[in-house]
């Protein structure tokens, strides 16, 4: 992608306003906390302290809105306290330019490095640094700075108290995540009726698992219908796939296929009913026709072998889902061979317990090739340069430039450039509207405070719809808040617009000069996914040699690692597709084909997992040799990918050749083993893209974009 096209795409992304589900009660709660803090500060201390405390309460509310399944009051307290400390130290050093620059650089570098601990920590830290640049200019004495800092802490305490006293949909996000997972599987079941090898995106299941990771206190108060259903949903997916897939199930057409379609339709209806019940906290209402299909006695006469086994297990799992969701109706017969074991909750550590792991992640990111370390260096240099330029320019309020840059910059290219455009566009809109209102109404202190609270509430409401809408509200909020403390719009508006543009330009230039492109790392991401998929497949195959029943924690852990690697690959591809960088041996077409091959590898392993043998089943010794060959071959294949070589699967092929002639008690394992080799060879074919033809002078022609000429063949290597 050229630079011009990359700029167009990121600009369009930054100016896009999406339709999202709004949460007015949550926005009203944050605005109410801000109003309380401003009102008390105005009555007791005056407009200057009110402005500082308002910034603290404003940022504390934003901290509670970060991606979390329940608002965490600890985040509001941490945000208010860290902002107060930054403001107080910043005021003490503000009169010495070099000393303040050193403090600003240290604070900014640590905030940039904090992205290694997760986006929530990174956003809160970056926002605190940006707001600190404004709040250090408000106090007029050391005592005043201490009072301002104390009120910022108070603002965080108020927002934390409101989260505790007035919870909004206490378990609503958890219900939605679990219901979305069940609804996704219902849709999957319906799609399998027409496409037996339909793809399934595991993201809803991953979100449900994340939502189910709770604190010990939350585990004691969690509603009954949120217990265990996620684990059952995880087991339903491979059973649905194995029931529909012709490779291990029934033929493409015929009486057996018709019965499978009926069972899949009924399963979709049952899962949809359970999803609705969990989402709204009401009893399950299953359509009678779906129940009749699942209870019909002639399924055993039509389906045989693996298909009958999958249908029986699906009925047992659907019964468990309905019981968990609170069904009062008759449900399909329970599979007595499947013991019901109580599931222990996934426990989330407290905020303070996360500090050591966050510090370890930040320390691990201190490498020159790390995108996080490069981001920390970029944002530090831009903040210092922006502050110096803002100070030297004859505008006043020079903090606008570094403030805008710190709020804009992110570790990846697309977000940085799209936020730069959104920041400037939102600033123009917000400043224009706020200035027009000030000119028309000439608001006093009280009305300015009310308008600031209104703008903050709108920002809380619209912050998930897009950056441009949120930035427009923030710009108007700052205009009214500074107007409350006595600053005229003519003192803030012109320099804010110009210096915001300067900060955005500096951020964009910094990324262009010191980038952290994702495109060159795509091969590494693909290799990581191959390794994870190979270990998952090997763990599944090994259990055919050493039957251990359905409870296989090693298979579960390998599956979760494979999902994480797949998500990391997809996120890397999304970031790379808008980068103005030429690929280095992995074209888009090759990447897409390789992604399909690895997705199929994981799918075949999942089909085999659905038919894992019981403890008393006959072992298959050849499966152990195949499992070892899979582990070694995928590890070697990942190394070949990183070194720009084609992976080879001779060890897997040899293990399969040696398997021929052995007794195989279950046809699923042998068929699945052959499919695993097929998908690995498809991966090699996807990466073995021929080079473009040679011209007479010995140079290569430029192939079509993202076509064969972009690949890697023997000549290219």
N, C-alpha and C positions, 0 to 999 in steps of 0.2 A: 504494500500500500504506500502511495506517495504521501509526502508531508501535506500537500494541499487536501487530498481526500481525507487523511486522518484528522486534520483540523475541522473539516466540514462535518465528519461523523461525530466527533467529540462535542463540537458546538451544538449540533442538533440534539445530542443526548443531554447536554447541560440545560438547554432551554425547554426540554419536554416536561410537561405536567401530566402525570399519570393518574388514573382513577384508582384510588385505594379506599379500603374500608376505613372510615373516619371513626375516631373515638372521642366524641364531644365531652363525655363525663371526665375522662382522663385529662383532656385539655383544660376543662373548667377547674379541676382540682389543682393543676399546676398554676393557673392564673390566679386562683383564690389564694394560694400560698404567697405568690408574688404580691398581691394586693395587701395582704396582712402585713408583710414585711415593710412595704413602702409606706403604708398608713401609719404604723407604729413609729417608723424612723422619722417621718415628717413631723409627727406630733411631738416627739421627744428631742430629736437632734437637729432637724432642719433638712433642707433639700440636698446638701452635699453628701451627708451621711446616707440619706435615703437613696441617692443614686448608687453609691457603693454597695449598700445592702441589696438593692434591686439586682445588680449584676450577680451577686452571690446567689440569691434565690433563683434567678433566671437560669443560671448555669446548673444549679443543683437539680432543678426540675428536669432539665435536658438529660442529666446523668441518669435519672430514673427511667427515662424513655428508651435508653439504649437496649439493644437486643437482649431481652431477658424474658423468661416465661412468667416471671412475677416481678413487679417493681421492687427493687432492693433498696430499702432505706439507707443501708450502709453506703451505697454509692452517693447519695445526696450528702451524707455527712462527710465522706472523703472528699467530694468535690468542693464543698464549702470550706473545709479546713485547708486543703491545699491551695485554693485561691486566696484565702486570707494570709497564709504564710508567704505566698509569692508576692502579694501586694505589699505587705509590711517590709519584707527584705528589699523589694524594688524601690519603695519610697526612701529607705535608708541610703541606698546607693544612687538614687536618681539624680542627685546634684553633681555627681562625678561621672562624666560621660564614659570614660574607659572602664570604670568599675561596674557601671550599670551594663555596659556592653558585655563584660565578662559574665555577669550574672545572667543576662538574657541569653547568651550563647550556651551556658551550662544548662539552664532550664529548657531551652529549645532542643538541645541535643538529647537530653534525657526524655523529653516528650516524644521526639522522633523515634528513639530507641524503644519506647514503651509499646510501640505497635507490635513488637515481638510477643508481648503478653496477650495480644488479642485486640480486635478492633474497638471493643468497648473502652479498654484502658487507654488506647491510643487517642480516641476521639476526646475523652474527658481531659487527658493531659494536654492535648493541643489546644482545646478550647480554653483551658485555664491560662495557658501562656498568652493566648491572644487577648483575653479579657484583662489580664494583668497589665498589659500595655496601656489600657485605658484607665484602670482604677488607680494606678500609681500617680496619676496626674491630679487626682481629686483632693487628697488630704493636703493640709497646709502646715502641719507640725507632726512631730513624732507621736505626741499624745493623740492627735487626730487620726494618724495612721493606725494606731492601736485600736481606737474606737471603730474605725472603718473595718478593720480586720475582724474585730469581735462581732460586728453586725453581719459580716459575710458568713461567719460560722453560724450565727443565729438564723440566717436565711436558709442554710442547709438543714438546720435542725427543724425548722418549720415545715419544709417540704418533706423531710423524713417522717415527721409526726403525722402529716396529712395522709401519707401513703399507708401508715399503720392504722389510723383511725377511720379512714374512709376508703377502704379497698373497693376497686371497681372490677367486677367479674373476677372474683378471687381465684377461681380455677378455670376461668374462661379460655385462656390461651392453651392450657393443657387439654381441655376438652376439644378445642378446635384442632389441635395437632393430632390427637388420637383419632378423631372423626375423619380428618383429612386422609390419614393413613388407611383407614378402613374403606373410605370412599374410593381411594385410588385403587385398592385391590378389587373393589366391586367393578370399577371401570375396566380393570385388567381382565377380569373374568369374562365380561361381555365382549371385549375385543378378541379374546382367545376363541370365541365361538366362530369367528370369521377368519382369523389369522392365527393358526395354532402356534406360531413362533413369534408372536407379537413381543415387542420390547416393553420393558417395565423400568421406569425411572425410580430408583430406590430413595430419592430425596424425601418423600413424605414419611417413609419408615425411619429415616435418619433423624428427621425433625421430631418425630414422635419419641424416639429414644432420648433425644436431647431434652425434650420436655419432661420425660419421666425421670430424669436425673434430678433429684430433689434433696433438700436437707433433711436430717433426721427429724426435726420438728415438723416439717411439712409432711413427712411420711406418716406421722401419727394422725394428721388431720385430713389426709387425702380422701376424697369421696370413694365409695366402694367401687363404683363403675370404672374408675381409673386404675384399678388394681389388675394387673395381669393381662389385660386385653392386648397390650402392645406385643407381648411375647407370643401370644397366640397368632396375632396378625403376621408376625415374622415367619411363623411356621406354615401359614396358609399359602404364602406366595409360591414356594417351590412345589407344593402339592398341586396347585392350580396349573402350573407350567407342565409338570410331568403328566397330569391327566390329559392335557390337550396335545402335547407334542407327539407327532407320529413316530418319532425315532424310538421312543420308549413306551408309547401308549397304544392307541388304536389306529387303524388305517384312516386315510384321508376321507373316505366315503364309506357308507354302509350303515347297518343298524347300530353298530357300536358307536360310530361317530355321531349319529343322531342322539343317542342317549347321553353322550358326553356333552353335546351342546345343551341339552335340557338341564343337565346337572350344573353346568357353568352359568346358565341364565338364572337358575334358582339360587346359586351361591351369590351371584351379584345382587339379587333382591334381598337376601338375608343380610349381607354385609352393608348394603345401603340402609336398611332398617336399623341395624345396630349403630351405624354412624349417626343417623338422625337422633336416636335415643340418647347417645352419649353427648352429642353436641348441645342438646337442649335439656338434658337431665330429666327425661321422661321415660315411661315404660316402652319396651320394644313392641312394635306392631308389624309382624311379618305377614306378607300376603299369603293367604291359605294355599294358593296354587304352588307357590315355592315350597311350602312345607310338604305338600302332597308329593311333589317330585322327589324330594330328598328322602321321603319315607317309603317310596314305592318298593315292594319286595322283589320285583323282577330284575333289579339292577344286577344282582349276582348271577342271574341266568344269562344276561347279555354280555357283561364285561368279565374278563378273565385276566389272570396274571397281574402284571404291574398296574394296569388300568383299574382293575377291581380293587386292588390294594390302595391306590390313590383315592378312589371314590369313597371307600370306607373311612380312610383317614380324614378326608375332607369333611365328611359328615360329623365325625367326632369333634373336629376343630370348630366347625360352625356351631355345634352345641355349646362348646365352651365359650365362644364369643357371646352367644345369646344369654347364657347364664351370667356372665360377667357384666353385661350391659343391663341386666335386670329384667329378662323376659319372664312372663308369666304363662306363655303358651307352651304347648307340647313341642318338643324339638326332636330332631333326628336321633336315632339310637346312638348311644355313646359307645365309643370303641373301648371295650374293657381292657384291651391290650395296652392302652395308653394310660399309664398312671398319672394322676393329677398331683403335682407337687407344688406347694406354695412357693411363690417367687419372692425373693428378697428384693427390696427396692434398690434402685441405683442411687447411691448417695452422692450429693454434691458437697464439696468442702466449703467451709465458711469463707467469707471475704478475706479475713486475716490469714487463714490457712493457705490461701492462694498466693500470698506474698512471696514465699521462698521459691515456688515454681516460676512465678513471674520474673524474679531476679535471675534465676538460672536461664530462662529463655532470653532475657536481654543480654546476658553475658555470652550466650552461645551465638547471638546475632552480631557480635563484635568481630566481623570478618569483612575484609575488603570486598569480597564477591557477594556478600549478603545484600539483598534488596533493602532490608530494614536499615542496615548500617549506612548504605548509600543515601537512603531517605533522610536519616538523621544528619548526615553531613550537609546535604542539600538545604534542608530547612534551616539549619543553623546559619549557613552562609547567607541565605536569602534574608533571614530575619535581621542579622547584623547589618547587611548592606542596605536593606530597606529602611532601618532605623536611622542610619547615617544620612542617607539621601533625604529622608523626610525631615530630618533636623536641619540640613543645609538648605533645602528648598524654602522659598519665601512664602510658605502657606500657613505655617503653624499647624498644630496637631499632627506632628510628623509620625505619630504612632499608627496612623491609619494604614500606611503601606506595609509595615511588618505584620500588623494584625491581619490584614487581608491575606497576605502570603501564607502565614501559619495556618489559617483556617482553610485555605485552598489546597495546600500540598498534601498529597497522599503517596504511599509507596509505589503505586503503579501509574502508568502514563495516562490511561483513559480517564481515571477519576480526577487526576490533577488538572488536565486540560478542560474537561467538561465542567468541573467546579469553578475554574477560572472564568469561563464564559458566563456561567450561572451567577457567580458572585457579582460580576460587573453589571450584567443585565438586571439582576434583582436589586442591586444598589440604585441604579437609575430609576427603576419603577418605584421602589419604596421611598427614596428621597424626594422624588417629584410629588408623589401623593401626600407625603407628610408635610412638605413645604407648602403645597397648595392649601392644605387644611390649616396650617399655622397662619398663613396670610389671610385666610378668610375669617377664622374664628378668634385669632389672637388669644390662645388659651393661657390661663394663669397656671400657678403651680399645681393646684388640685386637678384641673382639667388635663394638664399635661401628664400628670401621673395616671389618671384614668385612661387616657389614650394609650400610654405606654403599656399598661396592663392589658388593654384590648388587643394591641398588636402582638404582645407576647402570647396571649391566648390563641390568636389566629395562627401564630407560628407553631405552637404545640399541636394544633389541629391539623395543619397542612404539611408538617415537616416530612411526612412519608410520601407525599405526592410528587416531590421533585425539589431540587435545589433552588431553582429560580423563585418559586413561591415562598419558600422558607427565607431566602435571603431578602426578598422584598419586605417581609414582615419584620425581620431583624433590623434592617436599615431604618424603617419607620420607627421602630422601638427605640433605637439609639437616639434618633433626632428628638423624639418627645422626652426621653429620659434626660438628655443633656439640656433640653429646653427647660425642664423642671428645675434644674440647678442654676438657671439664669443665663445660659449661653444662647445667643440669638442664632437663628438659622443661617444668617449670613456668615457667622463665624465657623460653621461646621459643614455646611452643604458643599460649597465649591471644592474645599480641600479634600473632603471625604470622597467625592467622585474621582478627582484627579489622582489622589494617592491610592485609592482602591485599584484603579487601572494600573498604576505603577506597580503595586504589589502583585497583581495578576501577571503582568508581563515578566516581572522578575522570576516568579514561580515557573512560568513556562520556559523561559530561557535556561533556568537552572536545570530543569529536567533534560532539555536538549543537549546541554553541555556535559552533564554528568548523569547519564541515564542508568536505568536498571531494567533493560529490556527482558521481556519474558520469552520472546521468540527463540533466542539461542538455547534456552533451557528446556524447550519442549521435549527433546530427546531424553533428557534426564527424567522428566515427569512420566514419559511413556515407559521408560525402563523401570521406574518405581512401580508403576501399575502392573507391568508384566511380572515383576517379582512377587507382588502381593497376590495376583491372580494365580500364579503358579503354586504358591504355598497353600492357598485355599484349595485348589484342585488336588494337590498332593495329600492334604489332610483328609479330604473326603475319600479319595481312593484308598488310603492306608487303612481306613476303618472297614473296608471290605476284607482286608487281610487279617485285621484284628477287631472282630465285631465287638462293639461296646454298647449297643442299644441306641436309642434316640438322643440321649443326653451326652453330647460331645462338646465340651467347652473349648477344646482346641480348634474344632471346626468353626465354632461361633466366633472366636477371636480372629481367626484367619479371615472369615467373611467380613467382619467389621473393618479390618485393615485393608481389605480389597476395596471396600466401599469408600473409605477415606482416600485411597490412592486414586480411585476413579474420579471423585469429586475434585481432588487437587489437579488432575489432568484437565478436566472440563473447565475449571476456573482459569487455568493457565491458557487454554485455547481461547477462551473469551477475552482475556486480557491481550493476547498476542494478535488477535485478528484485526485490531484497530491500530497496531503499532506501525509507524512508518519505517519498517526494517525489513530487509530481504531475508527470506528464510535461508537457513544454512543446512541444506541437505534434506529437509523434511517439508515438502510442499503441503499445501492445504489438502490436496486430493489424497496424498499419501497418509497424512495425519487422519483424515476421515476414514479411510479404509482400515488403517491400523486400529482406530477406535472401535470400529465395528467388529473386527476380529477379536480384540480383547474382551469386548462386551459378550461376544458369543462364547468365548472361553469360560468366563464367569457363569454364563447361563447353563452351559453343559455341566459344570461342576455343581450348580444348584439342582439340576435335574437328578444327578446322582445322589445328592444329599437327601432328596425327598424319599429315596428308597434305601437308606442306610439299613443294614441288617440288624436283627435283634442279637442279643448276647449269645443265644443258643444256636445261631445260624452257622452254616458250614463255612469256615474260612477259605479265602482265595489267596494262596501264597503268591501267585504272580502279581497280585495287586500291590504287594509290598515293594517288589522290584520296580514296578511302574511308578509308584509314588516317589521313590528315591530318584529315579530318572527324571521325573518332572521337576523336583526341587533343584537338582544340579543343572538341568538344561535351561530352566528359566533364569536361574542366577547367571549362567554363562551367556544366555541370550540378552539379558539386561546389560551385561558388561559390553557385549558386542554393539548394542544400540548406542551406548554412550560413546563408544569409539568409532561410530559411523561405519560399522560392519554389519553384514546380514547375519541374523541369528540362525543357527542350524539345530536340528532336532534329531540327530542320529541316535542318541541314547534312548530317546522315547520310542523311536521306530524299532530299535533292537529289542527293547523290553516287550513291545507288542508282538514282534515276531516270535520271541521265545514263549509268549503266552499261548500261541496256537497249539492245540493238542491237549491242553489241560482241561479238566472238567470245570465248567463254570455253572454253579447252581442257579445263578440269577442272570438272565440275559441283559439286564440293565447295565451291569458293571462292564461287560465286554463291549457292548455297543457304545456306552459312554466313553470308554477308553479310546475307541477308534475316533469318536467325534472330537475328543481333546486333541489328538494329533492333527486332525483336519484343520481345526481352528488355528493351531500353532503354525501350520504351513501357510494358511491364509495370511497370517501376520507377516511372514517372510515375503510372500508375494506382494503384499501391500507396500512393503518397504523397498522392494526390488523394482523400482520404476525406471524404465530405460532412459538413457540420456537423449538429448536432441541430436538430430543428424549433424554430421560434420560438413563444413563447407570446403571448397577447394583449397582455400588458404590455410586450412587446418583449424579454424575457429568453429565454435558451435553456434548454431542458430538459436535465437531466443524463442523458445517454445511459447505456446499460448499461456496466458496467465493461469497459474495454478494447475497447469496441465502436465503432460508427460515431461516437458522440458524442464520442469521445476524439480524433478526427482533426483534420485541418486542411483546411478547404475555403475557398472564396473569401470567405464571410462571416466565418469565423473569422479569416482574415488581415486 
